[in-house]
Amino acid sequence: MASERTDELYQVLLDRGYPKKFCAEVAYKNMNTDYTATRMLGYLYRVSEPRIEDLVDEMLAILSDRDSIIRKKEMEHAQAVMNEMYRNGL
């Protein structure tokens, strides 16, 4: 089930006149978390009429940022485990 933000993103894209299939692809397949949907909504509210190319570019940038944050959190967790092992041993 899609989140409320994802549904809102889908509706905003439709209201802006983008093709229905494109809206579904962006909202439900790629921007399907509250974080990504909220970031995309912020972009859509700041930029009045982005071309499809610009919208896809922003979507890719948001997904790249999200992946970077996930990798950073994973590395921080791994470092915390290593520090714990150094302090307390195996």
C-alpha distances in whole Angstrom, upper triangle without the diagonal:
4,7,9,12,10,10,13,14,14,16,18,19,19,22,24,24,22,22,18,18,19,16,13,15,15,12,10,12,14,13,10,11,13,16,16,14,17,20,19,19,22,24,23,25,28,28,29,29,28,29,26,28,28,24,23,26,24,21,23,25,22,20,24,24,21,22,26,24,23,26,28,26,27,30,31,30,32,35,34,35,38,39,39,40,43,44,44,44,43
4,7,8,6,7,10,11,10,13,15,15,16,18,20,21,20,19,16,16,16,14,11,13,13,9,7,10,12,10,7,8,10,13,13,11,13,16,15,15,19,20,19,21,24,25,25,25,24,25,23,25,24,21,20,23,21,18,20,22,19,18,21,21,18,20,24,22,21,25,26,25,26,29,30,29,31,34,34,34,37,39,39,40,43,44,44,44,43
4,5,5,6,9,10,11,13,14,16,17,18,20,22,20,21,18,18,18,15,13,15,14,10,9,12,13,10,7,7,7,11,11,9,11,14,14,14,16,18,18,19,22,23,24,25,24,25,23,25,24,20,21,23,20,18,20,21,18,17,21,20,17,20,23,21,20,24,25,23,25,28,28,28,30,33,32,33,36,37,37,39,42,42,42,43,42
4,5,5,6,9,10,11,12,14,15,16,18,20,20,21,18,19,19,15,14,16,15,11,11,15,15,12,10,10,8,12,12,9,10,14,14,12,15,17,17,17,20,22,22,23,23,25,23,25,24,20,21,23,21,18,21,22,19,19,23,22,19,22,25,23,23,26,27,26,27,31,31,30,33,35,35,36,39,40,40,42,44,44,45,46,45
4,5,5,6,9,10,10,12,14,15,16,19,18,19,17,18,17,14,13,15,13,9,10,13,13,9,8,8,6,9,9,6,7,10,10,9,11,14,13,14,17,18,19,20,20,22,20,22,21,17,18,20,17,15,18,19,15,16,19,18,16,19,22,20,20,24,25,24,26,29,29,29,32,33,33,35,37,38,38,41,43,43,44,45,44
4,5,5,6,9,10,11,12,14,15,17,16,16,14,15,14,10,10,11,9,6,7,10,10,7,6,7,7,10,9,6,8,11,10,9,13,14,13,15,18,19,19,20,19,20,18,20,19,15,16,18,16,13,16,17,14,15,18,18,16,18,21,20,20,23,25,24,26,29,29,29,32,34,34,35,38,39,39,41,43,44,45,45,44
4,5,5,6,9,10,11,12,14,16,15,15,13,14,14,10,9,12,11,7,8,12,13,10,9,10,10,13,12,9,11,14,12,11,15,16,14,16,19,20,20,20,20,21,19,22,21,17,18,21,18,16,19,21,18,18,22,22,20,22,25,24,24,27,29,28,29,32,33,33,35,37,37,38,41,42,42,45,47,47,48,49,48
4,5,5,6,9,10,10,12,14,14,16,14,16,15,11,11,14,12,9,11,14,14,11,11,12,10,13,12,8,9,12,11,8,12,13,12,12,16,17,17,17,18,19,18,21,20,16,18,20,17,16,19,20,17,18,22,21,20,23,25,24,24,28,29,28,30,33,33,33,36,38,38,39,42,43,43,45,48,48,49,50,49
4,5,5,6,9,10,11,13,12,14,12,13,12,8,9,11,9,6,9,12,11,8,9,11,10,12,10,6,8,10,8,6,10,11,9,11,14,14,15,15,14,16,15,17,16,12,14,16,14,12,16,17,14,15,19,19,17,20,23,22,23,26,27,27,28,31,32,32,35,36,37,38,41,42,42,44,46,47,48,49,48
4,6,5,6,9,10,11,10,11,9,10,9,6,6,9,8,5,8,11,11,10,10,12,13,15,12,9,12,13,10,10,13,14,11,14,17,16,16,15,15,16,14,17,17,13,14,17,15,13,17,19,16,17,21,21,20,22,25,24,25,28,29,29,30,33,34,34,37,39,39,40,43,44,45,47,49,49,50,51,50
4,5,5,6,9,10,10,11,10,12,12,8,9,13,11,9,11,15,15,13,13,15,15,17,15,12,13,15,12,11,14,15,12,13,17,16,15,15,16,17,16,19,18,15,17,20,18,16,20,21,19,20,24,24,23,25,28,27,28,31,32,32,34,36,37,37,40,42,42,43,46,47,47,50,52,52,53,54,53
4,5,5,6,9,9,12,11,14,12,9,11,14,11,10,13,16,15,13,14,16,15,16,14,11,12,13,10,8,11,11,8,9,13,13,12,12,13,14,14,17,16,13,15,18,16,15,18,19,17,19,22,22,22,25,27,26,27,30,31,31,33,36,36,37,39,41,41,43,45,46,47,49,51,52,53,54,53
4,5,5,7,6,8,8,11,9,6,9,11,9,8,12,14,14,12,14,16,16,17,14,11,13,14,10,9,12,12,8,11,14,12,12,10,11,12,10,14,13,10,12,15,14,13,16,18,16,18,21,21,21,24,26,26,27,30,31,31,33,35,36,37,39,41,42,43,45,46,47,49,51,52,53,54,53
4,5,5,6,7,6,10,9,6,9,12,11,10,13,15,16,15,16,18,18,20,18,14,16,17,14,13,16,15,12,14,17,16,14,12,13,14,12,16,16,13,15,18,17,16,20,21,20,21,24,25,24,27,29,29,30,33,34,34,36,39,39,40,42,44,45,46,48,50,50,52,54,55,56,57,56
4,5,8,10,10,13,13,10,13,15,14,13,16,19,19,17,18,20,20,21,19,16,17,18,15,13,15,15,11,12,15,14,12,11,13,14,14,18,17,15,17,20,19,18,22,23,22,23,26,27,26,29,31,31,32,35,36,36,38,40,41,42,44,46,46,48,50,51,52,54,56,57,58,59,58
4,6,9,11,14,12,10,13,15,14,14,17,19,18,17,19,21,20,21,19,16,17,17,13,12,14,13,9,11,13,11,9,8,9,11,11,15,14,12,15,17,16,16,20,21,20,22,25,25,25,28,30,30,31,34,35,35,37,40,40,41,43,45,46,47,50,51,52,54,55,56,57,58,58
4,7,8,12,10,9,13,15,14,14,17,19,19,18,20,23,23,23,21,18,19,20,16,15,18,16,13,15,17,14,12,10,11,11,11,14,15,13,15,18,18,17,21,22,22,23,26,27,27,29,31,32,33,35,37,37,39,41,42,43,45,47,48,49,51,53,54,56,57,58,60,60,59
4,6,9,7,6,10,11,11,12,15,16,16,16,18,20,21,22,19,16,18,18,14,14,17,15,12,15,17,15,13,10,10,9,8,12,13,10,12,15,15,15,18,20,19,20,23,24,24,26,29,29,30,32,34,35,36,39,40,41,42,44,45,47,49,50,51,53,55,56,57,57,56
4,6,5,6,9,10,11,12,14,15,16,16,18,21,22,23,20,18,20,21,17,17,20,18,16,19,21,18,17,14,14,12,10,13,15,13,13,17,17,16,19,21,21,21,24,26,26,27,30,31,31,33,35,36,37,39,41,41,43,45,46,47,49,51,52,54,55,57,58,58,57
4,5,5,6,9,10,11,12,13,15,15,16,19,21,22,19,17,20,20,17,17,20,19,17,19,22,20,19,17,16,15,13,16,17,15,15,19,19,17,19,22,21,21,25,26,25,27,30,30,30,33,35,35,36,39,40,40,42,45,45,46,48,50,51,52,55,56,56,57,55
4,5,5,6,9,10,10,11,13,14,15,19,21,22,19,17,20,21,17,18,21,20,18,21,23,21,21,18,17,16,13,15,17,14,14,18,18,16,18,21,20,20,23,25,24,25,28,29,29,31,33,34,34,37,39,39,40,43,44,44,46,48,49,50,53,54,55,55,53
4,5,5,6,9,10,10,11,12,14,17,19,20,16,15,18,18,14,15,19,17,15,18,20,18,18,15,14,12,9,12,13,11,10,14,14,12,14,17,17,17,20,22,21,22,25,26,26,28,31,31,32,35,36,37,38,40,42,43,44,46,47,49,51,52,53,53,52
4,5,5,6,8,10,10,10,12,15,16,17,14,12,15,15,12,13,16,15,13,16,18,17,17,15,14,13,10,13,14,11,11,15,14,12,15,17,16,16,20,21,20,22,25,25,25,28,30,30,31,34,35,36,37,40,41,42,44,45,46,48,50,51,52,52,51
4,6,5,5,7,9,10,10,14,15,17,14,12,16,17,14,14,18,17,16,19,21,20,20,18,17,17,14,16,17,14,13,17,16,13,16,19,17,16,20,21,20,21,25,25,25,27,29,29,30,33,34,34,36,39,39,40,42,44,45,46,49,50,50,51,49
4,6,6,5,7,9,10,13,16,17,14,12,16,16,13,15,18,17,16,19,21,20,21,19,17,16,12,14,15,12,11,14,14,11,13,16,15,14,17,19,18,19,22,23,22,25,27,27,28,31,32,33,34,36,38,38,40,42,43,44,46,48,49,49,47
4,6,6,5,6,8,11,13,14,10,9,13,13,10,12,15,13,13,16,18,17,18,16,14,14,11,12,13,9,8,11,11,8,10,13,12,11,15,16,15,17,20,20,20,23,25,25,26,29,30,31,32,35,36,37,39,40,41,43,45,46,47,47,46
4,6,6,5,6,9,11,12,9,7,11,12,9,10,14,14,13,15,18,17,18,17,16,16,14,16,15,12,11,14,13,10,13,15,13,12,16,17,15,17,20,20,20,23,25,25,26,29,30,30,32,34,35,36,38,40,41,42,44,45,46,47,45
4,6,6,5,9,11,13,11,9,13,14,12,14,17,17,16,19,21,21,22,21,19,20,17,18,19,15,14,17,16,12,15,17,15,14,17,18,16,18,21,21,20,23,25,25,25,29,30,30,31,34,34,35,38,39,40,41,44,45,45,46,44
4,6,6,10,13,14,11,11,15,15,13,15,18,18,18,21,23,22,23,22,20,20,16,17,18,15,13,16,15,11,13,15,14,12,15,17,15,16,19,20,18,21,24,23,24,27,28,28,30,32,33,34,36,38,38,40,42,43,44,44,42
4,6,8,11,11,8,9,12,12,11,13,16,15,16,19,20,20,21,20,18,18,15,15,15,12,10,12,12,8,9,12,10,8,12,13,12,12,16,16,16,18,21,21,21,24,26,26,27,30,31,32,34,36,36,38,40,41,42,42,41
4,6,8,8,5,5,9,9,8,10,13,13,13,16,17,18,19,19,17,18,15,16,15,12,11,13,11,8,10,11,9,8,12,12,11,13,16,16,15,18,20,20,21,24,25,25,27,30,30,31,34,35,36,38,40,41,42,42,41
4,7,8,7,6,10,11,11,12,15,16,16,18,20,21,22,22,20,21,18,19,19,15,15,17,15,11,13,15,12,11,14,15,12,14,17,16,16,19,21,20,21,24,25,25,27,29,30,31,33,35,35,37,39,40,41,41,40
4,5,5,6,8,10,11,12,14,15,16,18,20,21,23,23,22,23,21,22,20,17,17,18,15,12,14,15,11,11,14,13,10,13,16,14,13,17,18,17,19,22,22,22,25,27,27,28,31,32,32,34,37,37,38,39,38
4,6,5,6,8,10,10,12,14,15,16,18,20,22,23,21,23,22,23,21,18,18,19,16,14,16,16,12,12,16,14,12,15,17,15,15,19,19,18,20,23,23,23,26,28,27,29,32,33,33,35,37,38,38,40,39
4,6,5,6,9,10,11,13,14,16,17,19,21,22,20,22,21,21,19,16,17,17,14,12,14,13,9,10,13,11,8,12,14,12,12,16,16,15,18,20,20,21,24,25,25,27,30,30,31,33,35,36,37,38,37
4,5,5,6,9,10,11,12,14,16,17,19,19,18,19,17,18,16,13,13,14,11,8,10,10,7,7,10,9,8,11,13,12,13,16,17,17,19,21,22,23,25,27,27,29,31,32,33,35,37,38,39,40,39
4,5,5,6,9,10,10,12,14,15,17,18,16,18,16,18,16,13,13,15,12,9,12,13,9,10,14,13,11,15,17,16,16,20,21,20,22,25,25,26,29,30,31,32,35,35,36,38,40,41,42,43,42
4,5,5,6,9,10,10,12,14,16,18,17,19,18,19,17,14,15,16,13,11,14,14,10,12,15,13,12,16,17,16,17,20,21,20,23,25,25,26,29,30,30,32,35,35,36,38,40,40,42,43,43
4,5,5,6,9,10,11,12,15,16,15,17,17,17,14,12,13,13,9,9,12,10,7,10,12,11,10,14,15,14,16,19,19,19,22,24,24,25,28,29,29,32,34,34,35,38,39,40,41,42,42
4,5,5,6,9,10,11,13,13,12,14,13,14,12,9,10,11,8,7,10,10,8,10,13,12,12,15,17,17,18,21,22,22,24,26,27,28,30,32,32,34,36,37,38,41,42,43,44,45,45
4,5,5,6,9,10,12,13,12,15,15,16,14,11,13,14,11,11,14,14,11,14,17,16,15,19,20,19,21,24,24,25,27,29,29,30,33,34,35,37,39,39,40,43,44,45,46,47,47
4,5,5,6,9,11,13,13,16,16,17,14,12,14,14,11,12,15,13,11,14,17,15,15,19,20,19,21,24,24,24,27,29,28,30,33,33,34,36,38,39,40,42,44,44,46,47,47
4,5,5,6,9,10,9,12,13,14,10,9,11,11,8,9,13,11,10,13,15,14,15,19,19,19,21,24,24,25,27,29,29,31,33,34,35,37,39,40,41,43,44,45,47,48,48
4,5,5,7,8,8,11,12,13,11,8,12,13,10,11,14,14,13,16,18,17,18,21,22,22,24,27,27,28,30,32,32,34,36,37,38,40,42,43,44,46,48,48,50,51,51
4,6,7,9,10,14,15,17,14,12,16,16,13,14,18,17,15,18,21,19,20,23,24,24,26,29,29,29,32,34,34,35,38,39,39,41,43,44,45,47,49,49,51,52,52
4,6,9,10,14,15,16,13,12,16,15,12,14,17,16,15,19,20,19,20,23,24,23,26,28,28,29,32,33,33,35,38,38,39,41,43,43,45,47,48,49,51,52,52
4,6,6,10,12,13,10,10,13,13,11,14,16,15,15,19,20,19,21,24,24,25,27,29,29,31,33,34,35,37,39,40,41,43,45,45,47,49,50,51,53,54,54
4,6,10,12,14,12,11,15,16,14,16,19,19,18,21,23,23,24,27,28,28,30,33,33,34,36,38,38,40,42,43,44,46,48,48,50,52,53,54,56,57,57
4,7,9,11,10,9,13,14,13,15,18,18,18,21,23,23,24,27,28,29,31,33,33,35,37,38,39,41,43,44,45,47,49,49,51,53,54,55,57,58,57
4,6,8,6,6,10,10,10,12,15,15,16,18,20,20,22,24,25,26,28,30,31,32,34,36,36,38,40,41,42,44,46,47,49,51,52,53,55,55,55
4,5,5,6,9,10,11,12,14,15,17,19,20,21,23,25,26,27,29,30,32,33,35,36,38,39,41,42,44,46,47,48,50,52,53,54,56,56,56
4,5,5,6,9,10,10,12,14,15,16,18,20,21,23,24,26,27,29,30,32,33,35,36,38,39,41,42,44,45,47,48,50,51,53,54,54,54
4,5,5,6,9,10,11,12,14,15,16,18,20,21,23,25,26,27,29,31,32,33,35,36,38,39,41,42,43,45,47,48,49,51,53,53,52
4,5,5,6,9,10,11,12,14,15,17,18,20,21,23,24,26,27,29,30,32,33,35,36,37,39,41,42,43,45,47,48,49,51,51,51
4,5,5,6,9,10,11,12,14,15,17,18,20,21,23,24,26,27,29,30,32,33,35,36,38,39,41,42,44,45,47,48,50,50,49
4,5,5,6,9,10,11,12,14,15,16,18,20,21,22,24,26,27,29,30,32,33,35,36,38,39,41,42,44,45,47,48,48,47
4,5,5,6,9,10,11,12,14,15,17,19,20,21,23,25,26,27,29,31,32,33,35,36,38,39,41,42,43,45,47,47,46
4,5,5,6,9,10,11,12,14,15,17,18,20,21,23,24,26,27,29,30,32,33,35,36,37,39,41,42,43,45,46,45
4,5,5,6,9,10,11,12,14,15,17,18,20,21,23,24,26,27,29,30,32,33,35,36,38,39,41,42,44,44,43
4,5,5,6,9,10,10,12,14,15,16,18,20,21,22,24,26,27,28,30,32,33,34,36,38,39,41,42,42,41
4,5,5,6,9,10,11,12,14,15,16,19,20,21,23,24,26,27,29,30,32,33,35,36,37,39,41,41,41
4,5,5,6,9,10,11,12,14,15,17,19,20,21,23,25,26,27,29,30,32,33,35,36,38,39,40,39
4,5,5,6,9,10,11,12,14,15,17,18,20,21,23,24,26,27,29,30,32,33,35,36,38,38,37
4,5,5,6,9,10,11,12,14,15,17,18,20,21,22,24,26,27,28,30,32,33,35,36,36,36
4,5,5,6,9,10,11,12,14,15,16,18,20,21,23,25,26,27,29,30,31,33,35,35,35
4,5,5,6,9,10,11,12,14,15,17,19,20,21,23,25,26,27,29,30,32,33,34,33
4,5,5,6,9,10,11,12,14,15,17,18,20,21,23,24,26,27,29,30,32,32,31
4,5,5,6,9,10,11,12,14,15,16,18,20,21,22,24,26,27,28,30,30,30
4,5,5,6,9,10,11,12,14,15,16,19,20,21,23,24,26,27,29,29,29
4,5,5,6,9,10,11,12,14,15,17,19,20,21,23,25,26,27,27,27
4,5,5,6,9,10,11,12,14,15,16,18,20,21,23,24,26,26,25
4,5,5,6,9,10,10,12,14,15,16,18,20,21,22,24,25,25
4,5,5,6,9,10,10,12,14,15,16,19,20,21,22,23,23
4,5,5,6,9,10,11,12,14,15,17,19,20,21,21,21
4,5,5,6,9,10,10,12,14,15,16,18,20,20,20
4,5,5,6,9,10,10,12,14,15,16,18,19,19
4,5,5,6,9,10,11,13,14,15,16,17,17
4,5,5,6,9,10,11,12,14,15,15,15
4,5,5,6,9,10,10,12,14,14,15
4,5,5,6,9,10,11,12,13,14
4,5,5,6,9,10,11,11,11
4,5,5,6,9,10,10,10
4,5,5,6,9,9,11
4,5,5,6,8,9
4,5,5,5,6
4,6,5,8
4,6,9
4,7
4
